[in-house]
Amino acid sequence: DFHDGEPDKLVKTHCCFCGVQCGIQLKVKYNKVIGFEPWDEFPVNQGKLCPKGVLRYMQNDHPDRLLSPLIRTEDGFRAAGWYESLNKTADSLKAIQDKHGKDAVAFLGGASMTNEKAYLNGKFARIALQTANIDYNGRLCMVSAGAANRMAFGVDRAANPWSDILLAKTIILTGTNLAECFPILTDYVWRARDNGAKIIVIDPRITPIGRTADLFLPVRPGRDSALANGILHVMIERGWTDEKFIAEHTHDFDKVRELVKKYTPEVTEKLSGVPAKNIIKAAEMWGPAETSMLLHARGIEHHTKGVENVLTYINLVLATGRIGKPGCGYGTITGQGNGQGGREHGQRCNQLPGGRDINKPEHRQFIADFWKIPEPELPKQGLTACEIIDAIERGEIKGLLSISINPLVSIPDSNRTRAALEKLEFFACIDFFLSETARYADVVLAGSLQEEDEGTVTTGEGRCVRLRNSVPPPVDARVDWWIIRELAKRLGKEKWFNYSKAEEIFDELAAASKGGPIDYSGMTYEKIENNMGIFWPCPAPEHPGTPRLFEGGKFHHPDGKAKFHAYEYRPPAEDVDVEYPIFFTTGRVVSQYLSGTQTRRIGALVDQYPEPLCEIHPLLATKLGIENRDMVKVSTRRGEITLPALVVQTIRPDTIFIPYHWAGKKAANQVTNRVLDPISKIPEFKVCACRLEKVAAP
Ligand code: SF4
């Protein structure tokens, strides 16, 4: 058997199926990844892996792997050479821009890619395409948390290394299905519990981590900010706020104190669905704790008030002053493989390298000088990911280049996304499998998996780690930066993209970040490797990096103080009513990753959860005459989806849940609501209104 025998080499690298970025050693034989071994010394996971990490290598040699560029024909695709494919892509995009203007072409990137590619995407869009319309799939992930972090703290990063979780005496996990989406992080929470920590989990579903909580609060979908305000109300009443810290290190607590007066436990119970006694209990566990950590994820972020939700929870942290100290802090847990680094280096429409703001004149000038272009030539802020799809639908954007993003599965209201893709005059994508979105492309440029290129990624705790090239891209596939470089050449911008290896791109992004809010300028590949990762900010070669932010109560706003934000609860964009009386929410399962392009091709993962199921509480099921595994139809104002029922005790009786990793008729995003948070432009994946009925099996 080919997979038997000793490997030729073991390559120390990282699993990129979530932001934990577990260390792993890949076994390589005859230039194929044939298995893995634990990497016990890597400090974050110490050799442990979840099912996705264990089985990830099986995609590398998959028969669906794209082996050469493809060009659309009347009845499908034909294999093509690079010369023809690159020329066709560059010529077609240029023709659209010549006719309709630069912004008629958009660029969509992904946050599962390396830091180097995130930087390159932004630079390519702004210099080679000169379009304002570049954004990425983090817009569908955690941008609301990022915006809230910048508003509260002045910077967007988890405040603590994960090791601080072990020192916490109370941990709030809100809106995070931690055990399925960030499995190895669960180990930290359970070790903290072994050390005596109390765990509070807040979620409409009793997810696996919820089953092990000391206190579980089954919040009604879309009511998160009401609940956070209610907990703070009790804390203030009982005197569990750190007035000295508030006075010395923060602004605007008085506005919050005034606002939460009305969020009594009784009022909050009516809004949130959480019993008043448990709201008080949560305040009793959190308020006087000696040390504490608050962690959240998409459950509170995927809302039209995602930024507000996050800020109301940050208020709980700031009110106690428990941040910037061992065992005390806060973090958003990024779900994508490089969810942290993917959002740092300039592939967002409102951001330039180093986390700089595209709307700030001094930031624009710095990057224009760095890239040696006149500042007026640097495009302004363009559209966000969903807005780009909307603009394609309206016919305003006519050309698209995408890389490692599958909007047909991952953007809400997918029937509209499909219609938009069909309207494009020209669409090229860089990918390693023919994703559902790639099937609509005119040219598919066969790119690289993470195991096939060098680079770096940044963990959810802000630690930049090295990905190592284990095998070359197969046959005639190419590393992504080479493809971008060749396109740039054809667009007449060769001198800006003359890279010969990924390390040169890293050195450039590090230099571009110097003095910015996100500073990598003291990092090199060698330094990162020698230290098994470096936390940013790392502003100088001799700087060791910064595992814990805000020590001494120093925040990253110009005056060094953090900001409270007072937000009233407001209902979701679409609440339940007589016509659509049930809450609908989406999320993930442990065996799948994002839009499933990779994990739906790994048979052993598919076997664990072969198709999407609709979770329904027994009370609701009985009311509607539904039994386990009956086929049910879920209808919303966008469309409908028919799938088997999974009757479970672990969900609110007024709510149903479907995981979103599947495509076509199995896509949960056929029925979700494409409405956006006004600040971050994140869509409201986590709540809309639906109808449910039993239907005959097909
Ligand atoms: Fe680790 Fe996340 Fe990969 Fe699982 S998916 S092995 S937790 S990095």
Residues whose N, C-alpha, C, O or C-beta is under 5 A from the ligand:
A	BS01	SF4	C15 C16 F17 C18 V20 Q21 C22 L49 C50 K52 G53 F182 P183 I184
